[in-house]
Amino acid sequence: MSTNTTSTTMTNPELIPEKAGGNLTALSPPTTALTEVENISLNPLFQPDLLEHLAQTIIQELQRHDLGASRAKGLSPDRDDLVPSTPATSPAAVGERPTVPFAVPLATPSFYFIEELETKIPDLPAVVAKPGQLVQVPGIDPLFVPQASGRSVQRPSFFDVHTIRQDFPILQERVNGKPLIWFDNAATTQKPQAVIDRLVHFYSHENSNVHRAAHELAARSTDAYEAARETVRRFLNASSANEIIFVRGTTEGINLVAKSWGQQTLQAGDEIVLTHLEHHANIVPWQQLAAQTGAKLRVVPVDDHGQILLAEYQQLLNSRTKLVAFSHVSNALGTITPAKQIIDLAHRVGAKVLLDGAQSVSHIPIDVQQLGCDWFVFSGHKVFGPTGIGVLYGQEDLLNATVPWQSGGNMIVDVTFERTVYQAAPTRFEAGTGNIADAVGLGTALDYVQQIGLTTIANYEHELLEYATAGLATIPGLRLIGTAADKAAVLSFVLEGFDVEFIGQALNREGIAVRAGHHCAQPILRRFGLEATVRPSLAFYNTKAEVDALVAALERLQHE
Ligand SMILES: Cc1ncc(COP(=O)(O)O)c(C=O)c1O
């Protein structure tokens, strides 16, 4: 078997297994296809196009023999355990010139369509189909998640922030002639190239509406969408993909629960417990619900460090408590709340619990089964994914017992003018056409984060937080707001003699992006006697040098 025969005759470097990092001689199967290439290349009449076609067949053979596109691409061997086995490409794709990066498999439809179901009509029970379920096709891993773009997500054996930074093109930007320092991560995070590429790939090769069509692209997009759902399931350790509902973000997820379960369940006199730390997104929907149902809001106080007063919380709980809704991490102060304890105490009085994970997903490993929360919500854009996509996790029985909040196409099994039969979760909560591409991009973002590892991220960020806390402590007149013992990488502060907006603008002139304002958390800032703070918030791609630049800029401000 000669590898030269293939590599010398192919025009597209993507098609050259050696260039792609593969080592054909090390691979045993599939001999048939390789022999064919050898024979043809020895024939003086051979045609490069035909050879290219055969090379494509080889690639597909390699994939079918589960040799792993990632290995052919030359991804670091220590990643292989993280790259699921690659499915065979569809017969329709055989012979087509690949226009996608080598490691992106052409999707094989493994998920089929519900059109037929819609014609099987009467007397279906209220919950029938399980659209979130992936169909097992022999030889195809139903849990396969397409690797973002073929671009390797390097997983350093130790955490190397400089390598990580190369994955984020925007970090090369200059602002006001200075290198961008992105310290506004609590507002939104930057996106790795893998996520950007995944979106491009989706729109270039997979774009279609999902679930309802008998054509190849619908199957590709459905596979990609449902694979993303499975990725979210794994990320949260939910017990079923049916528990993962794609929404617009945390705000929409909370509204969904308030306007479906809340309106269905709450009555006058019932109580909803929130904490003083909440973002407006976890206050206003409950306030509206209370106004509509006659339920009452109860607020758990915090101490002067911004920590939940658990004893006070316990006193607020009683048989009227129907819901406890709270943040896992405070966006304004960085406090990490004792989520497991809060959840367990709520369950003892029979209350349901919604955990707002907007600020925790990118910093703390999440296990919804271990936490035991009834709902968990987060936004994709805060965990290195696209905007306009987020997730509501809910326990499956609870979701299926809850009336949908929006209705229309996609969420039904059957419609007559007399009545409608709803789908089971998750589809019953995904009325209309969802944000398919960004859901797929979110899946890639979560894969990216998991490849680095949330424990690694948490450790690095903790070190950075301690470094930044010490640095800010050297600035005379700087008051840090939020000094909980257990904190994520948020550093809210005010500086004596300076308006917060002025500080924000001054830092912007140095290329440093921070948030200056009330952070949509007015109640907690007022608890500390403030209307606004400056809020640098860190992520794993930030460095100590950037923290030094922030501290130096604040020092300069004081001497101007
Ligand atoms: C704790 C918390 N909850 C909810 C939200 C709302 O998130 P989104 O605007 O992505 O819906 C945020 C956003 O900053 C937040 O920090």
The ligand as an SDF file (V2000), in Angstrom:
LIG
                    3D

 16 16  0  0  0  0  0  0  0  0999 V2000
  -27.7400   35.9950   37.6670 C   0  0  0  0  0  0  0  0  0  0  0  0
  -28.3710   36.3640   36.3640 C   0  0  0  0  0  0  0  0  0  0  0  0
  -29.6060   35.9500   36.0890 N   0  0  0  0  0  0  0  0  0  0  0  0
  -30.2110   36.2420   34.9300 C   0  0  0  0  0  0  0  0  0  0  0  0
  -29.5740   36.9840   33.9680 C   0  0  0  0  0  0  0  0  0  0  0  0
  -30.2800   37.2800   32.6760 C   0  0  0  0  0  0  0  0  0  0  0  0
  -29.5830   36.6580   31.6300 O   0  0  0  0  0  0  0  0  0  0  0  0
  -30.0130   36.9230   30.1070 P   0  0  0  0  0  0  0  0  0  0  0  0
  -30.0080   38.4080   29.9270 O   0  0  0  0  0  0  0  0  0  0  0  0
  -28.9570   36.2330   29.3110 O   0  0  0  0  0  0  0  0  0  0  0  0
  -31.3630   36.3340   29.9260 O   0  0  0  0  0  0  0  0  0  0  0  0
  -28.2950   37.4560   34.2120 C   0  0  0  0  0  0  0  0  0  0  0  0
  -27.5970   38.3020   33.2230 C   0  0  0  0  0  0  0  0  0  0  0  0
  -26.6620   38.9940   33.5230 O   0  0  0  0  0  0  0  0  0  0  0  0
  -27.6730   37.1250   35.4380 C   0  0  0  0  0  0  0  0  0  0  0  0
  -26.4290   37.5310   35.7060 O   0  0  0  0  0  0  0  0  0  0  0  0
  1  2  1  0
  2  3  1  0
  2 15  2  0
  3  4  2  0
  4  5  1  0
  5  6  1  0
  5 12  2  0
  6  7  1  0
  7  8  1  0
  8  9  2  0
  8 10  1  0
  8 11  1  0
 12 13  1  0
 12 15  1  0
 13 14  2  0
 15 16  1  0
M  END
$$$$
